[in-house]
Amino acid sequence: MNGLHIPTAEDRARDRIEATLRALTYCRQCGSSMRVAVRDAEMWVECASLGSKSGLRLGISAGFHDRHRVELPEGVLVAA
């Protein structure tokens, strides 16, 4: 083995998620920690307080907490 590692789409996705979590460790609005969430086949880094919310409650609450969609590389499927 030559030690050369060619990053896969999954490696790039992991790097993007980790970079987002490093940049957004805590919600700037309430101070809660951030978490990774899968919603409707999209990956999000969001305030932990949004975890139990969905639909209209999520939409309203997201206006008061940090929430950012993670752009995943082509070909990476999001599994719930």
C-alpha positions in Angstrom: 0.0 0.0 0.0 1.4 3.4 -1.0 -0.3 5.5 1.7 -2.1 7.6 -1.0 -5.7 8.1 0.0 -8.2 9.4 -2.5 -11.1 11.0 -0.7 -14.5 9.5 -1.4 -17.8 11.4 -1.6 -18.5 10.1 1.9 -15.1 11.5 3.2 -15.9 14.9 1.7 -19.4 14.8 3.2 -17.9 14.0 6.7 -15.4 16.9 6.3 -18.2 19.3 5.5 -20.3 18.2 8.4 -17.3 18.4 10.8 -16.3 21.9 9.5 -19.8 23.2 10.0 -19.9 21.8 13.5 -16.5 23.4 14.3 -17.8 26.7 13.1 -21.1 26.4 14.9 -20.5 24.7 18.2 -23.3 26.5 20.1 -26.5 28.3 19.0 -25.8 32.0 19.0 -29.4 32.7 20.1 -29.8 30.4 23.1 -26.4 28.8 23.8 -27.5 25.2 23.3 -25.1 22.8 21.5 -25.5 22.1 17.8 -26.4 18.7 16.5 -26.6 17.0 13.1 -30.1 16.2 11.9 -31.6 14.6 8.8 -34.8 16.1 7.7 -36.6 15.2 4.4 -33.4 13.7 3.0 -31.3 16.8 3.8 -28.5 17.1 6.3 -28.7 20.0 8.8 -26.5 21.3 11.6 -29.0 22.9 14.0 -29.6 23.9 17.6 -30.3 20.9 19.8 -33.5 22.6 21.0 -35.0 22.0 17.5 -34.7 18.3 17.8 -38.2 17.4 18.7 -39.9 19.9 16.4 -41.3 19.4 12.9 -43.6 21.1 10.5 -44.9 24.5 11.4 -43.4 24.4 14.9 -39.9 23.8 13.4 -40.4 26.6 10.9 -41.3 29.1 13.6 -38.7 27.9 16.1 -35.9 27.9 13.5 -36.3 31.7 13.2 -35.1 31.9 16.8 -32.2 29.4 16.7 -29.3 28.6 14.4 -29.9 26.1 11.7 -27.8 25.5 8.6 -28.2 23.0 5.7 -25.0 21.1 4.9 -24.4 20.8 1.1 -23.4 17.2 0.5 -21.4 16.1 -2.5 -23.2 14.5 -5.4 -23.9 10.8 -4.9 -24.0 10.9 -1.1 -27.3 9.6 0.2 -28.6 10.8 3.5 -29.9 8.0 5.7 -32.2 8.6 8.6 
